[in-house]
Amino acid sequence: MDFNVTRSGHGLVPPSQPTPSAEVLDLSVIDRQPVLRCNARTLHVFSHGSAATAAAASPAQVIRQAFAKALVPYYPLAGRLKLGSTDHPRLQIECSGEGIWLVEANADCSLAELDYFEHVMSISIDTIDRLLPPPPPPADGLHPLVLVQITQFSCNGFVMGLTFCHAICDGLGAAQFVKAVGEMARGAEKPSIAPSWNRDLIQSPSLETHLRSFRSILPPLPPPIPPYQLEHVTLDMPSDEVNRQKQKFQNQTDGQKCSAFDIVAANFWRHRTRAISDSLKENDELKLVFFANCRHHLSQPLPRGFYGNCFFPVTVTASCGMLKRASMVRVVKNIQEAKAGLASEFAKWMNGGVQDVDPFLPPPLYTTLFLSEWGRLGFNEVDYGWGPPVQVVPIQGSGVIPVGIVGSLPSSKGPGIRLMTWCVQKAHLQPLASWSTGLDD
């Protein structure tokens, strides 16, 4: 179904109280990774509730005021990115206090008519773009780190379109911030988790030296990415099925346990490989890359309120032939072995250890599948006074990089996992869509 969105106003939302305005903060060596100089975009779908605030103010008004309050302790997010001096050419945050960018809008239909975005992957990207905040006019010279659009629907439900500069927060950090906004919206005086900058705890002179020399001798860029477009597929896995396979793994490994993520990752990687195998040879190498939280793998653990980037890529490699024929148990073991090496690989990287390739920049090939776990970030717990969202939907960032996002099933579907993907060409869409037939060995 198509629908119209009318944007009715926009503007900056600065902190509600004075904040340090002359401070310049260094970002960490992870924040400054080139691959993170991008925006992460999401839709947060909220059904109409009966909270007392609903009678007094619109969601946009409530959330605008809450952002202003939350930006007092989170004042760096109200600033702007900048490059340091010639002697100190690092990416930094200038704490200008200018604020975030917020857009108000209205849609001409109800969320029920859209099935609460249950089938968002089938909605055109042009339609989705209407729910995301357009940037400020270039002539204004504004480059906010956070952009928000609140679109109210005819049912009084609303959708928050959120655009976050990835260089300042990872998923855990971004969710921590918007949860604080939710607390402010519900009347809290301060966030339940005090934010902590502490980017200095993720610094390493030896790593800085290594990265400068490594990037100065990088090989030429790979050939242009093939001109294919990846298709959206949503794959669901009820909790009963996840638990059945976890028990199966335990039974076949003398009591060894695995996580729900291990089960989903193994099934997804195997099934996608089978779906695209007509374009591969038996000995072709495939990679599964996912990103692991490293907050507890530093020599000095980060404070609970840290909201910057602190993760490291984990790469699992296997041949096409092996993945096509391997059991779920075998692939889970491969994934667990790679996870077990995370601490040592991260320590090696932080100490400037020699590596053949940049772990943060694996080649964007059809044979490399990226997987990201969103179910535990905390976005599905955010409450602005109308209850938590019924859907949190990631928006495709690239049309040619195969990606899967592991989230939770909408509450209406019961407990389980929803895998939102753009990872196959059109020719491989139907084989992947038959996900349910690929769960058993």
N, C-alpha and C positions, 0 to 999 in steps of 0.2 A: 504493500500500500504506500502511495506517495502522500505527502502532506506538506503544508506550507509553514514556514517559520518566519516570523517578523521580529527583527531585532529592534528594540525600543530605546536602548540607551547603553552607554558604555563610559568607562572612565577608570582612572587609577584609584586604588584603595590603599592609602598609606597606613602605617601603624597609628593606632588611636592615641598613643602617647609619645612623647619625645624619645628617640633612641639614638645611640651613637651614630653621628652623621659624618664624621671625618675618619672613620676607621676603615682600613683596607686589610682584608683577610686573605691569607694564602689558601688555595685549595690544595688537596693532598695529591700525591703522585698517582693515585687511582682516579680521583676526580678529573685529572688533566689528561687522561687517556684520550687520544683523538676520536676513538669510536664513540665516546660519550658526549661529543659535541653535537648533540641532537636533542629533539624533544620527544618525550613519551606522552602519548595521547590516550585518554580513556573516557568512556561514558559511564556515569553512575546513575542508575534509574531508581527513582524513589516513588512509591505509590502514595496516594493521599492518606494522611493520618488524621487523628483527632486530638493532636497535642494542643495545649492551651494557646501556644504561640500562633497557631494557624488562624485564629480569629483576629489577632492583633496586627499581624504583618505578613507580607508575602514571603515565600522562601528566599527570594532574591534579597529582600531587605534584611532578613534575619542573618543570612549567610554573609552578606556584605559586612555587616557590623561585626560578625564573629571573626571574619578574616582580619579586620582591622585590629581587633583585640589580640588575636593569636600572633600577629606580626610584631607585637612588642617583644615577647621573648624570642621569637624567630626572626628578629630584625634583619639578619643577612639576606633572607629571601625577599625583602623589600628593596634590595640593592640591585647592582648591575655587574655583569661580567666585564673585566678589563684585563689587558695584558700589562705586565709590570714593565719596569724600565729596561733599557738596553742591558744594564748590568744585572737585572733580575727579571728576565723575560718569561715569567711564569703567569699562568692564568690565575686571576685573583677575583675577589668580590669587593667591589667598592660599596660600602654601606651608606648609600645615599639617602635611604629612607623614602624613595620615590613611590614605592608600593607595587602591588601586583595589578594586573589588568582584568577588569570584570565587565562582562557584557550581560545585559538582560534581554530576554526574548520571550515570545509566546508562540505556541503551536496551535493549529486549527483543528485538532482532533484530540481524542482521549488516548491514554496509554493502553487502555483495554482494547481499543481498535487496532493497536499495533502489537497486541499480545505481550505487552510489557517488554518489547524487544527480544522476545524468546527466539526469534529467527533473524537476529540482527545481521548474520552473515549473508542473508539474501537481500538485504537492503543496499541500494546503490551507494557507492562512496560519495556521490554528489549529495545525496540526502543526508548521509552521516555528517558531511562537512557542515551542514546547516546547524548542527547541534554542537559544533566545536567553536571555540572563540577565535574569530579572525584577529590577526595581530593589529596593533595600533598602526595608523597611517604612517608610511615611511617618512613622510615630511616631518612628523613629530619627533623623529630621532629617538623613539622610546624602544627599549629592548627588555621588557619585563622578564623575570625568571619564571613566573607563574602566570598563566592566563586561564580565566574561568568564564564559562557561559552558563547561566541558569535559564533554562527554557521551561516555562510553565505550560502545562497542557490543560485542555478544557475540563478535565476531571479534577484539577488542582494538584495532581501529581506533577513531578518535575524531573528533569534530567540535568545533571551537572556534567558539562563537557570540560575536561581538565587537561591542560597542556603544561607539562613540567619540564624545565631544563634539566636534562639527565646529568649534567656536569656538577650539579649541586646536591643531588639526592639520588640514592638508589630506591628500589621499590619499598623497602622497609622504612627508609627515611621519609619518603613522600607520604606513605600511609600514616606514619607517626604525626606528621604535620596536620593532615586533614582530620585525623582523629582529635587533635587538639582544637581545631576549628569547630568540630562538632561539640566538644565540651563547652567551648565559649558560647555557642549558639544555645545550649541548654542551661546557661546561667552560671557556669563555673567562673571563678575569679582568676584561675591560673590553670595551666595544663597539669594533668595528673602525673605526667612524665616531664621533668624539666629538660629542655633541649640542651644539648652539649655540642659545641663546635669541634674542638679537639682534633682538627685535621693534622696538627703537628705530630700526633701519635702514629701517623702513617707516612712518615718521611724516612728516606734512606739515601744518604749521600752516595753510597756505592751503586744503588739502583739508578739514581739520577745520572751518574757518570756512564753507566752501562747503556741506558736508554739513548743518551746523546750519541754515543759511538755506534750503537746498533742501528739507529735510524739513519745515520749518515752513510751506512754501507748497505742499506736495504736494496734488494734486487729490483729491477724494473717492475712496474705494475703488471699484474697478470693481464692476459688478453681480455677484451671487452666481454662483459657478462652476456651469455646467450639471450637473444631477444624473446624470451618467453614470459608469460604472465602467470603468476600463481593463483590458484583458485581457493576460495574459502570452503572449509568443511568444519562442521561442529560434530564432535564425537563424544558420546556420553557413556559413562561407566558407573552403574549403581554401586553403592557401598557393599551390597551383598556379593557382587561379582569380585570386587577388589578383595574383600575378606576371604572369599573362597580361594582366590589365587595366592594370597598370602599364606593361607593354611597349607595349600599344596606345596608351596616352596619350602615351608617349614618341615613338612612330612618327608620331602625328598632330600633334605640336607641335614638330617639328624638334629633337628630342632633349631637350626639357624633362622633368624628372623630377617624380614625385609620391610621396607616402608611402602606406603601406598604409591609414593612417587616412583620407587623402583619398579613396581608392577606396571604402572601406566607408561613409564618411559620404555620399558622392555617391549611391551605390546605394541606401542606406537611405532617404535623404530623397526621392529620386525615386520609389522603390517605395512608400513609405508614402503619398506624395501621390496616386499612382494609386489606392491602396487606399481612400482616404477621399474621392476626388474627387466622388463622387455627392452629397456634402453641401456642396460648395463651388461657387463661381462661378469662371469663367476668370480674372477679374482680382482675386480674393481674394489678399491678401498672406500668404505663409507665411514663418516664420522658423526657421532652424536656429541653435541656440545651443550652443556648446561652450566649455570652460574651458581656458585655456592657461597653462602654467607661466610665471611672470614673474620667476623668481629671478635671471635675467641681464639684466633690463630696468631695473634700478634704477641710479641714479647711482653707488652703491657696491654691487657685487655681494655677495650674501649668502654666508656661509661654507658649505662643503659640508655641514656637519652641521645646518643650519637645519631645524627641523621644524614651523614654524608655517604658516599659510595665506599663500600668495603666488601667486595666480592672478588672471586677469581674463577676463571673458566676451567671446567673439568671436561676433558676430551676423552671419549671412548672410541676406539677404532676396531673395525671388523671388516671382513670381506663380504661381498654381496652373497656369495654362495653360502657362507657360514650363517649369515643372518636369515636367509630364506629357509634354511633347514633346522636352525637351532631351536631348542625348546625355550619356553619362557624362563625356566630355571637357569639355563646356561647363560642367557643374556642378562638376567638380573645379577648373576655372579660377576660378569664382566663389568657391569655398571658399578657394583659395590667395590670391586678391586680398584677402579679408577677413583672412586670417592675416598678410598682408604689412603691414596697417595696425595690427597689435597694438601694436608699440612706441610709435607716436605716440599711439594712443588711450589706452594705459595712462599715458603721460607726461602727457597732457592731464588725465586724471582725477586723477592724483597731485598735479598743480599746481592743482587746484580749478577746472579749466576748466568753463565753463557747458555743461550737457547738459539736454536736454528730459526725459529719463527716467533713472531710476537704472539703470545697466547691470547691477547685481547683482539687480535685481528686474523682469525682463521679465514682462509679464502672463501669468498661467497660463491660456492659451487652448489649445483643441484644435489651432489652427493654428500653435502654437509647439512645436517639437520640441527637446528637450534631449538632448545626446549627451556622454557622458563616457568618456574612455579610461582603462581600468584595466590593460591588458596590460603597461604599462611601469612601473607603480608599485612593484612588487617584492614584492607579497603572495605571488605564486606561487613565490618563492625562499626563503620562510621555512622553516627546518628546526629542529625541537625535539629531534632525535635519531632520528626515524623517517622521515626523508626529506621532501621538499617536498610540499605538498598536491596531491591529484589534482583538486580542484575548489576554486575560490574563487567564492562566489556572493553577489552583492549582494541585499539585501532591499528590496522596494518601499517607498519612503518616502511616496508619495501615490497615491491611487487615481484622481486626476483630472489630474495633470501628466504629459504624454507624455514618456517617458524611454527612452533606449537606453544600455546599458553595453557598451563594446567591451572584450572580454577575449580570452583565449587559449583555443583548443580544449583539452579535456582530453587528457592525454598518450596515452590509449588511442585517440584519434581521429586522431592524427598532427598535424603542424604546420598551423596555420591560425588563424582568428579566429572567436570565438563572440560573437554579439551577443545580449545578454539584454535584453528589452524589455518594457515595459508602456506601450503608446503608441496603441492603437486600441480603439474600442468593439467590442462583440460583433459588430455588423453588418459590421464591416470586418476581422474576424479572419481569415476564410478568404482574402480577397485578399492580405493581408500574408503569411500563412503560405506562400503559393506563391512564396516568395522566389527560388527557383532559376530560375523562369521570367522573372524581371525583371532578371537580371544583364546580359543582352545587349541592345544597342540594337535 
